[in-house]
Amino acid sequence: EGEGGTLGSLVAYWAHQHVQEIRETIERVVGGIHETSYIGNLLDQTMYCGLSLSRVGVDLRGLVQPVFDKRIIALFRKEMEDGHAAFKNALAQTKWYFPKEEIKRLGI
């Protein structure tokens, strides 16, 4: 390879290392966020950054999108589990009253 090929390889290696570092940083930061609006804001900024970098051949959007998806799914799952637990708790604490006529009508 000529000098241009070696330089191109070095630039590609440098870009790869920095994209990996950015992805790891985003993964760490997103993992600590508990508000979906903050995640949405960070996602918007990251996609904008990826769009800008794509102009020079370093599009990282496809690499970081799954990080955001995974976190949103985890937050959704937690909210559903918390809601289910709260609903079960509310049902357990409720004193149910059925009139005798209704119990007879149902055949209980």
N, C-alpha and C positions, 0 to 999 in steps of 0.2 A: 504494500500500500504506500501511496505517496504521502507527503506531509499533510495534504488536505484530508485524506482518509483517516489518518491518526487523530487529527484535530477534531474531525467529525465524531469519531468514536469517543474521544474524551468529553466532548460536549454532551453527547448522548448519555454517557455514564454519569456525568455531573447532574444532568437533568433528571435521570432516573433516581438517583440518590435523593435529590431534593424533593421530588414528587412523593417518594416513599416517606420522607420525613414529615412533609405536610400532611399526608394521609394519617400517619401515626398520631400527629398532634391533634388533628381533627377528631380522630377516634377517641383520644383521651379527653378532650374538651367536651365533645357531644355526650360522652358517657356520664358526665357530671351534671348535665343540664336536665332539669325536671319540668320545665315549662315549654310546651310545644311552640309557643310564639317565638321564643328565643332560638329554638332549633330552626324554625322557618326562616328567621332573619339570617342566621349563620349559613343556612343552605343557600339562600339568595345571594349572599356575598361570595360564597365559595363558587357558585355557578358562574357568577360574573367574572371572578378571577380566572376560572377555568376557560371561559370564553376568550378572555384577553390572552391567556397563555396559548390557546389553540392557534392563534395567529402566527406563532413562531414554532408550531409543531409540538407543543407540550400541553395537550388537552388532558386534564386530570379529572374532568367531570364524571366520566364513567367509573373511575376508581373510587371516588368519594361518595357517590350517590348511595351505594349499598350501606355505608356507615350510617347515614341519616335514616334510611329505611328501617334498618335494624333497631335503631333507638326509638323511632316512632312506634314501631310494633311493640317493643318492650313496654313503653309507657302506656300504650293502649291496653295491653294485656293486664298491666298492674291496675289501671283504673277499672277495668271490667271485674277483676278479682276483688278489689276493694268494694265496688258497688254490690257485687253478689254477696259478700260477707255482711255488708251493712243491711241489705235486704233480708237475709236470713235472720240476722239479729233482731230486726224490727218485727218480723213475723213471729219469732220466738217470744218476744215480749208483749205481743198483742193478746188481749183477753177477748176471745171470740164468744159471741152471744148469738144463739139462734132461738127464736121463739118456738114453743112446743108445736104449734101448728105447722111450721116449716119443717121441723124434724119428722113429724108424722107424714107430711106430704112427700118428703124424700124417701121415706121408708127406712129410716135409721133407728 
